Amino acid sequence: MPAFTYDRTVDSNVRKILEKINIRGELKKNEPMSSHTTFKTGGPAEFFFIPRSLEDLKAILYFCKEYGVPYFILGGGANILVSDRGINGIVIDMRHFNRIGFRDTICYAESGASISRTAEQAGRKGFSGFEFIYAMPGTVGGAIWMNARCYGSSLSDILYSVDYLDENLSLKKLTRKMILETSGYKKSVFQTSNSIILKGEFLLKTGEKGEIADRMETYKKDRERKGHFLFPSAGSIFKNNREFGEPTGAIIDSLGLRGRSIGGAQIAPFHGNIIINTGTATSRNIRDLIEICKQEAKLKRGILLEREVQYVGTWQ
Ligand SMILES: Cc1cc2nc3c(=O)[nH]c(=O)nc-3n(C[C@H](O)[C@H](O)[C@H](O)COP(=O)(O)OP(=O)(O)OC[C@H]3O[C@@H](n4cnc5c(N)ncnc54)[C@H](O)[C@@H]3O)c2cc1C
């Protein structure tokens, strides 16, 4: 039997026990999640842990399982909307798992590495295949989890294998064959499990460095031109769906919602499928706008929009 079961009123016990289990990573209490999300919104994480090693990571996960403490794995915070009330339990930030390396035409990157930096390093070595994702915010882990997609390619197109910890904290490998069998449009097998992604391997081709750099620059410029970096956001709110016959942004435009504001949140004047924080948005403001888009699309167009951005934390 565990020495105690998790309860918000006894959270000081969490710290005491964590001190005993000999972890080296940094532990913070009441860490504002607005500092860790690209929306720049979100209340405090009750505990925020940055493991330094696999041992650290496993120790904290064993602890969470033993005491029933909820945990959330954080990548770059580029596809999440964290409640203003914050997150109960422990947020685990993977930033120190950030090594990137190469073996023949395979690039391997740990889950906390920036996906854009990984693409950039591959390009610098003269490896092609990663250009499409350059300048997209977030980590390798988050991009594998989301099976991120841009400019007509999905990460699963180049993903060769994934090392992960399964729900029992055993080390496992997802092979290329399994990736092909389980991936879909913005869908990965990790979305239906509690596994922790540790490392991805990507199968690339040799290419001409100058041409690769030019392609990456073109993608980056296109994002800049589309206003991706003008305001805090999480990129597209909803998935696109070929069956709708038009992009989700166009559907939201057709509902007359582009530019609509609630508090400091606004449906971007430059793109119907992006919600921006104009400076003072709360997560509630953003969520209310998301729900308006969903309701109106259903009511006026009979379309069921599927949210891409993940709601995280304690919502009423
Ligand atoms: C300006 C802008 C442009 C964008 N453009 C695109 C685009 O073109 N295409 C696109 O697909 N997305 C886009 N996005 C969304 C976002 O960049 C991607 O979804 C990205 O892959 C999210 O990665 P992250 O590390 O930030 O994940 P987070 O937001 O931190 O997490 C997302 C989910 O992944 C899980 N997760 C993260 N790391 C791990 C791990 N190691 N193990 C297990 N689970 C993990 C989290 O628990 C969470 O459920 C854009 C976002 C912004 C802000």
PDBQT file of the ligand as one rigid body, heavy atoms in Angstrom, charges set to zero:
ROOT
HETATM    1  C1  LIG A 401       2.663  29.294 -35.160  1.00  0.00    +0.000 C 
HETATM    2  C2  LIG A 401       2.313  27.834 -35.147  1.00  0.00    +0.000 A 
HETATM    3  C3  LIG A 401       2.267  27.124 -36.327  1.00  0.00    +0.000 A 
HETATM    4  C4  LIG A 401       1.953  25.752 -36.318  1.00  0.00    +0.000 A 
HETATM    5  N1  LIG A 401       1.934  25.082 -37.498  1.00  0.00    +0.000 NA
HETATM    6  C5  LIG A 401       1.653  23.755 -37.496  1.00  0.00    +0.000 A 
HETATM    7  C6  LIG A 401       1.658  23.007 -38.720  1.00  0.00    +0.000 A 
HETATM    8  O1  LIG A 401       1.945  23.528 -39.790  1.00  0.00    +0.000 OA
HETATM    9  N2  LIG A 401       1.354  21.688 -38.665  1.00  0.00    +0.000 N 
HETATM   10  C7  LIG A 401       1.065  21.070 -37.475  1.00  0.00    +0.000 A 
HETATM   11  O2  LIG A 401       0.828  19.844 -37.470  1.00  0.00    +0.000 OA
HETATM   12  N3  LIG A 401       1.050  21.758 -36.301  1.00  0.00    +0.000 NA
HETATM   13  C8  LIG A 401       1.347  23.062 -36.285  1.00  0.00    +0.000 A 
HETATM   14  N4  LIG A 401       1.339  23.754 -35.105  1.00  0.00    +0.000 N 
HETATM   15  C9  LIG A 401       1.018  23.073 -33.840  1.00  0.00    +0.000 C 
HETATM   16  C10 LIG A 401       2.253  22.517 -33.117  1.00  0.00    +0.000 C 
HETATM   17  O3  LIG A 401       3.419  23.192 -33.536  1.00  0.00    +0.000 OA
HETATM   18  C11 LIG A 401       2.426  21.039 -33.371  1.00  0.00    +0.000 C 
HETATM   19  O4  LIG A 401       1.261  20.301 -33.064  1.00  0.00    +0.000 OA
HETATM   20  C12 LIG A 401       3.591  20.449 -32.563  1.00  0.00    +0.000 C 
HETATM   21  O5  LIG A 401       3.850  19.152 -33.021  1.00  0.00    +0.000 OA
HETATM   22  C13 LIG A 401       3.305  20.406 -31.058  1.00  0.00    +0.000 C 
HETATM   23  O6  LIG A 401       4.496  19.963 -30.418  1.00  0.00    +0.000 OA
HETATM   24  P1  LIG A 401       4.807  20.359 -28.906  1.00  0.00    +0.000 P 
HETATM   25  O7  LIG A 401       6.141  19.794 -28.572  1.00  0.00    +0.000 OA
HETATM   26  O8  LIG A 401       4.651  21.806 -28.704  1.00  0.00    +0.000 OA
HETATM   27  O9  LIG A 401       3.674  19.556 -28.156  1.00  0.00    +0.000 OA
HETATM   28  P2  LIG A 401       2.833  20.014 -26.875  1.00  0.00    +0.000 P 
HETATM   29  O10 LIG A 401       1.883  21.085 -27.273  1.00  0.00    +0.000 OA
HETATM   30  O11 LIG A 401       3.734  20.297 -25.733  1.00  0.00    +0.000 OA
HETATM   31  O12 LIG A 401       2.036  18.673 -26.590  1.00  0.00    +0.000 OA
HETATM   32  C14 LIG A 401       1.077  18.198 -27.505  1.00  0.00    +0.000 C 
HETATM   33  C15 LIG A 401       0.681  16.777 -27.063  1.00  0.00    +0.000 C 
HETATM   34  O13 LIG A 401       1.819  15.914 -27.229  1.00  0.00    +0.000 OA
HETATM   35  C16 LIG A 401       2.097  15.238 -26.012  1.00  0.00    +0.000 C 
HETATM   36  N5  LIG A 401       3.553  15.058 -25.901  1.00  0.00    +0.000 N 
HETATM   37  C17 LIG A 401       4.526  15.983 -26.107  1.00  0.00    +0.000 A 
HETATM   38  N6  LIG A 401       5.742  15.422 -25.931  1.00  0.00    +0.000 NA
HETATM   39  C18 LIG A 401       5.531  14.128 -25.587  1.00  0.00    +0.000 A 
HETATM   40  C19 LIG A 401       6.387  13.039 -25.247  1.00  0.00    +0.000 A 
HETATM   41  N7  LIG A 401       7.720  13.160 -25.218  1.00  0.00    +0.000 N 
HETATM   42  N8  LIG A 401       5.813  11.836 -24.941  1.00  0.00    +0.000 NA
HETATM   43  C20 LIG A 401       4.462  11.691 -24.953  1.00  0.00    +0.000 A 
HETATM   44  N9  LIG A 401       3.605  12.687 -25.245  1.00  0.00    +0.000 NA
HETATM   45  C21 LIG A 401       4.133  13.904 -25.564  1.00  0.00    +0.000 A 
HETATM   46  C22 LIG A 401       1.573  16.183 -24.914  1.00  0.00    +0.000 C 
HETATM   47  O14 LIG A 401       1.331  15.470 -23.703  1.00  0.00    +0.000 OA
HETATM   48  C23 LIG A 401       0.302  16.700 -25.590  1.00  0.00    +0.000 C 
HETATM   49  O15 LIG A 401      -0.759  15.795 -25.438  1.00  0.00    +0.000 OA
HETATM   50  C24 LIG A 401       1.669  25.115 -35.094  1.00  0.00    +0.000 A 
HETATM   51  C25 LIG A 401       1.733  25.845 -33.895  1.00  0.00    +0.000 A 
HETATM   52  C26 LIG A 401       2.054  27.180 -33.924  1.00  0.00    +0.000 A 
HETATM   53  C27 LIG A 401       2.136  27.942 -32.614  1.00  0.00    +0.000 C 
ENDROOT
TORSDOF 0
